[in-house]
Each structure stands twice: as C-alpha cells, then as structure tokens.
Amino acid sequence: MASKQQIIDERQANLPLPDQPPQASDFNSADARTVNVGAGGRQEDLSHSGLGGDTLREPATTDTVGSTGRQAKDGLSGIPNDAVTRDQKDHSGLDQTTGKDYGYPQKNDPSAGVKQ
C-alpha cells in the first residue's frame, strides 16, 4: 500500500499547471481591461420588463417600478395579493394571484392520519 505522501505526490502530479508566467493583477487600475471586468458598461437587460437599464442600474422612478420583477414576469397590473400580509389581502390595488381556499377535503386531510 502506498504511503500518504506518495498518494499526495501522485495526485499533485496530475494537476494542471497554471499559465506560465502568471500575469500580474492590477486591481488598483481605473482601466477596465486590466481588471478584466466590464465596470460601468451595460452588458445586457437582466429584467423581465425590458427596462433593465432603467430599473437595475439606475435609481428606479415611479414610472418604471410597477413594471419590474414578478409584476412584469406574470403580467400583473398591481402588487400580487400573496405578497402581502393576510389581513391586507382583499384591499384594492392588489392583483388576485391566489385561488380560493377550499380547505382540505376530508379524504386528504393530513391530520386525519390514515386515508379513509
């Protein structure tokens, strides 16, 4: 049986080598090419609303806030009623997103133990 050090040496020999010579990082530079990020650049729209530049990268205004996130994804006209507290669910301005609660049918009641 191989010793622990022999196993370590064998596994290290199979590892890929880093680039030779390594390139010095320059994280203090204002030049984005040397830092390798797109600092300040707009890459793509990340929102469901198509307003990614307005809502994700800059301060949101009242015109663009309502058409972001779940409201834009699900095509809702207001705040989803399942996103508010129970006592606020039936207020005006909320979109109906939860179905009627019929409770548990007696045959499927998990507190009943065995199915009847």
N, CA and C atoms as an extended XYZ file, in Angstrom:
348
Properties=species:S:1:pos:R:3:atomname:S:1:resname:S:1:resid:I:1 pbc="F F F"
N         0.852       -1.185        0.000 N   MET     1
C         0.000        0.000        0.000 CA  MET     1
C         0.892        1.240        0.000 C   MET     1
N         0.501        2.235       -0.791 N   ALA     2
C         1.285        3.468       -0.907 CA  ALA     2
C         1.114        4.315        0.340 C   ALA     2
N         2.171        5.010        0.687 N   SER     3
C         2.087        5.886        1.854 CA  SER     3
C         1.273        7.128        1.517 C   SER     3
N         0.892        7.818        2.541 N   LYS     4
C         0.081        9.021        2.365 CA  LYS     4
C         0.825       10.048        1.500 C   LYS     4
N         2.119       10.224        1.726 N   GLN     5
C         2.900       11.200        0.968 CA  GLN     5
C         2.991       10.798       -0.507 C   GLN     5
N         3.097        9.514       -0.788 N   GLN     6
C         3.148        9.057       -2.179 CA  GLN     6
C         1.827        9.339       -2.894 C   GLN     6
N         0.731        9.152       -2.209 N   ILE     7
C        -0.585        9.436       -2.792 CA  ILE     7
C        -0.706       10.924       -3.081 C   ILE     7
N        -0.269       11.761       -2.158 N   ILE     8
C        -0.324       13.220       -2.346 CA  ILE     8
C         0.526       13.622       -3.535 C   ILE     8
N         1.739       13.092       -3.629 N   ASP     9
C         2.637       13.433       -4.745 CA  ASP     9
C         2.043       12.997       -6.080 C   ASP     9
N         1.420       11.829       -6.104 N   GLU    10
C         0.815       11.329       -7.349 CA  GLU    10
C        -0.340       12.227       -7.793 C   GLU    10
N        -1.165       12.641       -6.840 N   ARG    11
C        -2.306       13.496       -7.175 CA  ARG    11
C        -1.843       14.884       -7.606 C   ARG    11
N        -0.804       15.419       -6.971 N   GLN    12
C        -0.280       16.733       -7.355 CA  GLN    12
C         0.303       16.691       -8.758 C   GLN    12
N         0.908       15.575       -9.143 N   ALA    13
C         1.499       15.453      -10.478 CA  ALA    13
C         0.423       15.473      -11.554 C   ALA    13
N        -0.794       15.079      -11.231 N   ASN    14
C        -1.885       15.052      -12.208 CA  ASN    14
C        -2.610       16.385      -12.346 C   ASN    14
N        -2.336       17.339      -11.477 N   LEU    15
C        -2.999       18.644      -11.549 CA  LEU    15
C        -2.466       19.453      -12.712 C   LEU    15
N        -3.319       20.225      -13.385 N   PRO    16
C        -2.834       21.084      -14.477 CA  PRO    16
C        -1.990       22.229      -13.919 C   PRO    16
N        -1.020       22.628      -14.673 N   LEU    17
C        -0.153       23.721      -14.255 CA  LEU    17
C        -0.795       25.061      -14.597 C   LEU    17
N        -0.530       26.086      -13.804 N   PRO    18
C        -1.059       27.420      -14.134 CA  PRO    18
C        -0.317       27.996      -15.328 C   PRO    18
N        -0.893       29.057      -15.885 N   ASP    19
C        -0.250       29.730      -17.019 CA  ASP    19
C         1.141       30.186      -16.627 C   ASP    19
N         2.073       30.016      -17.527 N   GLN    20
C         3.458       30.423      -17.263 CA  GLN    20
C         3.828       31.555      -18.204 C   GLN    20
N         4.393       32.595      -17.791 N   PRO    21
C         4.450       33.116      -16.431 CA  PRO    21
C         3.099       33.729      -16.059 C   PRO    21
N         2.747       33.754      -14.796 N   PRO    22
C         1.469       34.348      -14.410 CA  PRO    22
C         1.465       35.849      -14.679 C   PRO    22
N         0.301       36.351      -15.047 N   GLN    23
C         0.166       37.780      -15.334 CA  GLN    23
C        -0.165       38.509      -14.031 C   GLN    23
N         0.555       39.566      -13.779 N   ALA    24
C         0.335       40.335      -12.550 CA  ALA    24
C        -1.034       41.003      -12.606 C   ALA    24
N        -1.807       40.881      -11.515 N   SER    25
C        -3.117       41.521      -11.480 CA  SER    25
C        -2.951       42.982      -11.106 C   SER    25
N        -3.857       43.792      -11.638 N   ASP    26
C        -3.800       45.229      -11.397 CA  ASP    26
C        -5.192       45.687      -10.983 C   ASP    26
N        -5.558       45.409       -9.730 N   PHE    27
C        -6.887       45.765       -9.276 CA  PHE    27
C        -7.012       47.226       -8.867 C   PHE    27
N        -5.922       47.950       -8.833 N   ASN    28
C        -5.983       49.355       -8.466 CA  ASN    28
C        -6.115       50.259       -9.679 C   ASN    28
N        -6.128       49.689      -10.846 N   SER    29
C        -6.188       50.472      -12.066 CA  SER    29
C        -7.615       50.910      -12.363 C   SER    29
N        -7.756       52.053      -12.995 N   ALA    30
C        -9.062       52.505      -13.448 CA  ALA    30
C        -9.353       51.962      -14.843 C   ALA    30
N        -8.402       51.281      -15.442 N   ASP    31
C        -8.558       50.723      -16.774 CA  ASP    31
C        -9.248       49.357      -16.659 C   ASP    31
N       -10.463       49.239      -17.163 N   ALA    32
C       -11.243       48.010      -17.010 CA  ALA    32
C       -10.615       46.832      -17.732 C   ALA    32
N        -9.819       47.086      -18.753 N   ARG    33
C        -9.196       45.978      -19.484 CA  ARG    33
C        -8.215       45.224      -18.608 C   ARG    33
N        -7.508       45.907      -17.706 N   THR    34
C        -6.530       45.221      -16.864 CA  THR    34
C        -7.174       44.539      -15.669 C   THR    34
N        -8.348       45.005      -15.260 N   VAL    35
C        -9.045       44.411      -14.130 CA  VAL    35
C        -9.926       43.249      -14.595 C   VAL    35
N       -10.216       43.210      -15.889 N   ASN    36
C       -10.980       42.139      -16.510 CA  ASN    36
C       -12.434       42.116      -16.059 C   ASN    36
N       -13.044       43.284      -15.932 N   VAL    37
C       -14.480       43.383      -15.685 CA  VAL    37
C       -15.037       44.468      -16.584 C   VAL    37
N       -16.311       44.453      -16.766 N   GLY    38
C       -16.956       45.481      -17.570 CA  GLY    38
C       -17.459       46.594      -16.683 C   GLY    38
N       -16.622       47.172      -15.871 N   ALA    39
C       -17.031       48.195      -14.916 CA  ALA    39
C       -17.668       49.376      -15.639 C   ALA    39
N       -18.874       49.698      -15.260 N   GLY    40
C       -19.565       50.839      -15.829 CA  GLY    40
C       -20.255       50.539      -17.136 C   GLY    40
N       -19.954       49.421      -17.753 N   GLY    41
C       -20.576       49.089      -19.029 CA  GLY    41
C       -21.884       48.351      -18.821 C   GLY    41
N       -22.817       48.549      -19.713 N   ARG    42
C       -24.094       47.836      -19.635 CA  ARG    42
C       -23.997       46.610      -20.530 C   ARG    42
N       -24.075       45.457      -19.928 N   GLN    43
C       -23.876       44.218      -20.663 CA  GLN    43
C       -25.154       43.767      -21.366 C   GLN    43
N       -26.248       43.627      -20.627 N   GLU    44
C       -27.499       43.142      -21.190 CA  GLU    44
C       -28.635       43.454      -20.236 C   GLU    44
N       -29.841       43.309      -20.735 N   ASP    45
C       -31.021       43.533      -19.917 CA  ASP    45
C       -31.269       42.315      -19.037 C   ASP    45
N       -31.319       42.514      -17.721 N   LEU    46
C       -31.500       41.403      -16.780 CA  LEU    46
C       -32.922       41.299      -16.258 C   LEU    46
N       -33.788       42.233      -16.627 N   SER    47
C       -35.125       42.252      -16.041 CA  SER    47
C       -36.128       41.570      -16.954 C   SER    47
N       -37.298       41.264      -16.404 N   HIS    48
C       -38.380       40.687      -17.196 CA  HIS    48
C       -39.140       41.768      -17.950 C   HIS    48
N       -38.978       43.014      -17.544 N   SER    49
C       -39.778       44.077      -18.119 CA  SER    49
C       -39.184       44.660      -19.386 C   SER    49
N       -37.918       44.390      -19.654 N   GLY    50
C       -37.267       45.026      -20.789 CA  GLY    50
C       -36.748       46.409      -20.431 C   GLY    50
N       -36.814       46.783      -19.171 N   LEU    51
C       -36.352       48.091      -18.715 CA  LEU    51
C       -35.129       47.943      -17.831 C   LEU    51
N       -34.307       46.944      -18.077 N   GLY    52
C       -33.184       46.632      -17.200 CA  GLY    52
C       -32.259       47.792      -16.942 C   GLY    52
N       -31.972       48.577      -17.963 N   GLY    53
C       -31.085       49.711      -17.787 CA  GLY    53
C       -31.670       50.761      -16.876 C   GLY    53
N       -32.997       50.906      -16.914 N   ASP    54
C       -33.648       51.916      -16.082 CA  ASP    54
C       -33.863       51.434      -14.660 C   ASP    54
N       -34.118       50.138      -14.474 N   THR    55
C       -34.525       49.661      -13.162 CA  THR    55
C       -33.428       48.989      -12.372 C   THR    55
N       -32.434       48.430      -13.032 N   LEU    56
C       -31.416       47.697      -12.299 CA  LEU    56
C       -30.117       48.467      -12.124 C   LEU    56
N       -29.821       49.389      -13.011 N   ARG    57
C       -28.535       50.063      -12.973 CA  ARG    57
C       -28.630       51.502      -12.474 C   ARG    57
N       -29.819       52.025      -12.443 N   GLU    58
C       -30.003       53.415      -12.034 CA  GLU    58
C       -31.153       53.475      -11.026 C   GLU    58
N       -31.303       54.594      -10.340 N   PRO    59
C       -32.420       54.699       -9.398 CA  PRO    59
C       -33.760       54.521      -10.111 C   PRO    59
N       -34.635       53.727       -9.532 N   ALA    60
C       -35.941       53.475      -10.138 CA  ALA    60
C       -36.870       54.647       -9.858 C   ALA    60
N       -37.676       54.992      -10.838 N   THR    61
C       -38.675       56.044      -10.674 CA  THR    61
C       -40.040       55.393      -10.568 C   THR    61
N       -41.049       56.162      -10.227 N   THR    62
C       -42.383       55.588      -10.058 CA  THR    62
C       -42.934       55.050      -11.376 C   THR    62
N       -42.487       55.563      -12.513 N   ASP    63
C       -42.981       55.069      -13.798 CA  ASP    63
C       -42.483       53.660      -14.092 C   ASP    63
N       -41.272       53.327      -13.660 N   THR    64
C       -40.687       52.036      -14.010 CA  THR    64
C       -40.774       50.996      -12.911 C   THR    64
N       -41.085       51.407      -11.692 N   VAL    65
C       -41.100       50.455      -10.581 CA  VAL    65
C       -42.214       49.432      -10.742 C   VAL    65
N       -43.383       49.842      -11.203 N   GLY    66
C       -44.512       48.940      -11.308 CA  GLY    66
C       -44.367       47.864      -12.358 C   GLY    66
N       -43.424       47.996      -13.266 N   SER    67
C       -43.297       47.007      -14.341 CA  SER    67
C       -42.008       46.210      -14.226 C   SER    67
N       -41.627       45.906      -13.000 N   THR    68
C       -40.418       45.125      -12.799 CA  THR    68
C       -40.735       43.888      -11.976 C   THR    68
N       -39.805       42.970      -11.929 N   GLY    69
C       -39.927       41.793      -11.084 CA  GLY    69
C       -41.100       40.915      -11.456 C   GLY    69
N       -41.792       40.420      -10.451 N   ARG    70
C       -42.890       39.481      -10.686 CA  ARG    70
C       -44.043       40.138      -11.438 C   ARG    70
N       -44.285       41.425      -11.188 N   GLN    71
C       -45.373       42.110      -11.883 CA  GLN    71
C       -45.149       42.055      -13.394 C   GLN    71
N       -43.921       42.265      -13.843 N   ALA    72
C       -43.628       42.221      -15.273 CA  ALA    72
C       -43.626       40.788      -15.780 C   ALA    72
N       -43.073       39.877      -15.018 N   LYS    73
C       -42.968       38.477      -15.453 CA  LYS    73
C       -44.337       37.840      -15.631 C   LYS    73
N       -45.236       38.059      -14.676 N   ASP    74
C       -46.557       37.443      -14.724 CA  ASP    74
C       -47.614       38.337      -15.361 C   ASP    74
N       -47.226       39.527      -15.806 N   GLY    75
C       -48.169       40.436      -16.448 CA  GLY    75
C       -49.213       40.974      -15.491 C   GLY    75
N       -48.839       41.247      -14.266 N   LEU    76
C       -49.787       41.732      -13.264 CA  LEU    76
C       -49.904       43.244      -13.352 C   LEU    76
N       -51.085       43.760      -12.994 N   SER    77
C       -51.285       45.207      -13.021 CA  SER    77
C       -50.983       45.861      -11.680 C   SER    77
N       -50.856       45.061      -10.636 N   GLY    78
C       -50.571       45.595       -9.311 CA  GLY    78
C       -49.740       44.620       -8.509 C   GLY    78
N       -49.648       44.881       -7.218 N   ILE    79
C       -48.894       44.006       -6.325 CA  ILE    79
C       -49.661       42.694       -6.182 C   ILE    79
N       -48.984       41.546       -6.252 N   PRO    80
C       -49.689       40.271       -6.059 CA  PRO    80
C       -50.238       40.159       -4.639 C   PRO    80
N       -51.477       39.677       -4.496 N   ASN    81
C       -52.062       39.625       -3.155 CA  ASN    81
C       -51.425       38.559       -2.279 C   ASN    81
N       -50.656       37.632       -2.846 N   ASP    82
C       -49.968       36.674       -1.996 CA  ASP    82
C       -48.620       37.206       -1.511 C   ASP    82
N       -48.339       38.471       -1.810 N   ALA    83
C       -47.104       39.094       -1.344 CA  ALA    83
C       -47.351       40.043       -0.177 C   ALA    83
N       -48.578       40.080        0.311 N   VAL    84
C       -48.898       40.958        1.434 CA  VAL    84
C       -49.379       40.113        2.606 C   VAL    84
N       -49.525       40.746        3.761 N   THR    85
C       -49.972       40.021        4.945 CA  THR    85
C       -51.432       39.591        4.793 C   THR    85
N       -51.835       38.606        5.570 N   ARG    86
C       -53.167       38.023        5.453 CA  ARG    86
C       -54.279       39.059        5.614 C   ARG    86
N       -54.124       39.996        6.536 N   ASP    87
C       -55.186       40.978        6.760 CA  ASP    87
C       -55.246       42.047        5.670 C   ASP    87
N       -54.259       42.111        4.776 N   GLN    88
C       -54.248       43.096        3.703 CA  GLN    88
C       -54.660       42.505        2.348 C   GLN    88
N       -54.965       41.216        2.295 N   LYS    89
C       -55.184       40.513        1.023 CA  LYS    89
C       -56.322       41.061        0.170 C   LYS    89
N       -57.395       41.562        0.739 N   ASP    90
C       -58.550       41.976       -0.053 CA  ASP    90
C       -58.606       43.478       -0.319 C   ASP    90
N       -57.509       44.177       -0.127 N   HIS    91
C       -57.501       45.615       -0.378 CA  HIS    91
C       -57.443       45.906       -1.875 C   HIS    91
N       -57.924       47.090       -2.250 N   SER    92
C       -57.904       47.467       -3.662 CA  SER    92
C       -56.465       47.721       -4.122 C   SER    92
N       -56.236       47.541       -5.402 N   GLY    93
C       -54.913       47.752       -5.969 CA  GLY    93
C       -54.056       46.503       -6.003 C   GLY    93
N       -54.546       45.409       -5.414 N   LEU    94
C       -53.800       44.149       -5.432 CA  LEU    94
C       -54.330       43.264       -6.547 C   LEU    94
N       -53.444       42.521       -7.172 N   ASP    95
C       -53.839       41.557       -8.205 CA  ASP    95
C       -54.131       40.215       -7.565 C   ASP    95
N       -55.221       39.591       -7.971 N   GLN    96
C       -55.607       38.290       -7.429 CA  GLN    96
C       -54.667       37.212       -7.983 C   GLN    96
N       -53.823       36.651       -7.140 N   THR    97
C       -52.871       35.631       -7.573 CA  THR    97
C       -53.021       34.334       -6.807 C   THR    97
N       -53.920       34.291       -5.847 N   THR    98
C       -54.145       33.043       -5.123 CA  THR    98
C       -55.558       32.565       -5.415 C   THR    98
N       -55.692       31.272       -5.554 N   GLY    99
C       -57.011       30.705       -5.782 CA  GLY    99
C       -57.813       30.668       -4.504 C   GLY    99
N       -59.103       30.343       -4.648 N   LYS   100
C       -59.972       30.250       -3.481 CA  LYS   100
C       -59.495       29.103       -2.604 C   LYS   100
N       -59.496       29.317       -1.297 N   ASP   101
C       -59.082       28.287       -0.357 CA  ASP   101
C       -60.297       27.438       -0.003 C   ASP   101
N       -60.323       26.224       -0.528 N   TYR   102
C       -61.415       25.313       -0.241 CA  TYR   102
C       -61.126       24.449        0.978 C   TYR   102
N       -59.950       24.577        1.569 N   GLY   103
C       -59.579       23.757        2.707 CA  GLY   103
C       -59.201       22.357        2.248 C   GLY   103
N       -59.015       21.462        3.173 N   TYR   104
C       -58.664       20.080        2.836 CA  TYR   104
C       -59.941       19.254        2.679 C   TYR   104
N       -60.071       18.536        1.588 N   PRO   105
C       -61.173       17.573        1.524 CA  PRO   105
C       -60.963       16.527        2.619 C   PRO   105
N       -62.019       15.994        3.157 N   GLN   106
C       -61.906       15.101        4.310 CA  GLN   106
C       -61.025       13.891        4.015 C   GLN   106
N       -61.037       13.380        2.796 N   LYS   107
C       -60.248       12.195        2.481 CA  LYS   107
C       -58.758       12.487        2.462 C   LYS   107
N       -58.379       13.726        2.190 N   ASN   108
C       -56.966       14.056        2.055 CA  ASN   108
C       -56.420       14.890        3.204 C   ASN   108
N       -57.150       14.973        4.283 N   ASP   109
C       -56.706       15.774        5.414 CA  ASP   109
C       -55.488       15.118        6.063 C   ASP   109
N       -54.311       15.778        6.035 N   PRO   110
C       -53.112       15.166        6.583 CA  PRO   110
C       -53.184       14.951        8.092 C   PRO   110
N       -54.050       15.680        8.790 N   SER   111
C       -54.134       15.497       10.241 CA  SER   111
C       -55.011       14.308       10.600 C   SER   111
N       -55.723       13.725        9.612 N   ALA   112
C       -56.614       12.597        9.885 CA  ALA   112
C       -55.837       11.291       10.051 C   ALA   112
N       -54.560       11.293        9.680 N   GLY   113
C       -53.746       10.079        9.830 CA  GLY   113
C       -53.861        9.197        8.612 C   GLY   113
N       -54.646        8.142        8.694 N   VAL   114
C       -54.804        7.180        7.601 CA  VAL   114
C       -55.900        7.658        6.659 C   VAL   114
N       -55.653        7.485        5.336 N   LYS   115
C       -56.681        7.867        4.362 CA  LYS   115
C       -57.905        6.977        4.528 C   LYS   115
N       -59.077        7.564        4.359 N   GLN   116
C       -60.324        6.808        4.548 CA  GLN   116
C       -60.828        6.251        3.239 C   GLN   116
